Amino acid sequence: MTRLFERLDRLAAGRQASTRVSADALGHPRIRLTFRWVLAMLVALVAIAVATVATAAWLDEHGEDVALIGWMRGVIGLVLSTTLFYFWLRARDGYVWAWTRLTLFSKIFPLVTLAIAAVPALLPVWMVTEQIVFSMVMLGMAWALDSRRMRTAFTAPAAN
């Protein structure tokens, strides 16, 4: 499993794949607490995404027309949410690249989902609501990951 992670890390991070923060920084109670909160938010994101896909499937099964954009949004949200677990796992282990990507995605994706939700008549009301909730959870992640303590720990990594 470790070799698989190393290959994925190399693919995702390039030459910086092995850059890690110190064990002391990761062991700080606030850092550990932040990672627990982010994990809870990731679980919530997956639950929201699963509920979105399940709702679309239920509506489709009961004769409602679910537009392709609705299906795409649901499936992409599910894939994104589950992919973020990998970044969380590697960031929790001290990999700087993973924390950077997790923080970046938690800031960018809410903007994208809110922009999509703002397009009139693109999505049904229930999915616009889902987009807003999804974005709020992601912004909560961004806030937690971008705390002063997290930035300090992850921007001053120890030598390999």
C-alpha positions, -999 to 999 in steps of 0.1 A, spaced: 0 0 0 29 23 8 43 20 -27 9 28 -42 7 60 -20 42 69 -31 33 66 -67 1 86 -63 20 112 -43 46 115 -71 19 118 -97 0 145 -77 30 164 -63 59 159 -86 93 165 -71 79 179 -39 61 146 -31 83 137 -2 84 172 15 69 168 50 65 189 81 80 179 114 64 153 137 64 180 164 42 202 143 18 174 134 16 164 171 3 197 183 -32 193 198 -46 221 176 -33 206 144 -48 172 154 -81 188 163 -81 207 130 -76 174 111 -105 158 130 -128 187 121 -118 186 85 -124 148 85 -159 155 99 -165 180 71 -153 156 45 -177 130 57 -205 156 55 -195 164 19 -196 127 9 -230 124 26 -243 154 7 -229 141 -26 -244 106 -20 -277 122 -11 -276 143 -42 -270 113 -65 -296 92 -46 -322 120 -49 -315 124 -86 -319 86 -91 -351 86 -71 -366 115 -90 -356 99 -123 -371 66 -112 -403 83 -104 -407 100 -137 -391 134 -130 -367 147 -157 -332 151 -142 -311 172 -165 -276 160 -175 -261 190 -156 -278 177 -125 -263 142 -129 -229 157 -137 -230 179 -106 -239 150 -84 -213 126 -97 -186 152 -99 -194 163 -63 -191 127 -52 -158 121 -70 -144 154 -57 -154 146 -21 -139 112 -21 -107 124 -38 -103 150 -10 -101 121 15 -68 111 -1 -54 147 2 -66 147 38 -49 114 46 -16 126 32 -19 160 47 -26 144 81 7 125 76 25 158 71 28 160 33 29 197 24 17 192 -12 -15 175 2 -23 203 27 -17 228 -1 -41 211 -25 -67 204 2 -66 241 12 -67 253 -24 -96 231 -34 -116 240 -3 -113 277 -15 -119 273 -52 -147 247 -54 -171 267 -33 -167 296 -58 -174 273 -87 -204 256 -71 -219 290 -61 -213 303 -96 -231 273 -110 -260 277 -85 -263 314 -94 -271 306 -131 -309 310 -134 -329 278 -142 -297 257 -147 -305 235 -117 -336 226 -98 -342 244 -65 -333 214 -45 -299 211 -62 -292 248 -58 -298 243 -21 -274 214 -21 -248 235 -39 -251 262 -13 -248 237 16 -219 220 -1 -201 253 -6 -206 263 31 -191 230 43 -161 235 19 -156 271 32 -156 257 67 -128 234 56 -109 263 41 -113 283 72 -100 255 94 -71 246 70 -60 282 66 -56 289 103 -24 306 115 -12 274 132 -18 252 101 -1 277 78 28 280 102 32 242 104 28 235 67 48 264 52 79 257 72 86 220 65 114 201 80 141 188 58 133 154 41 
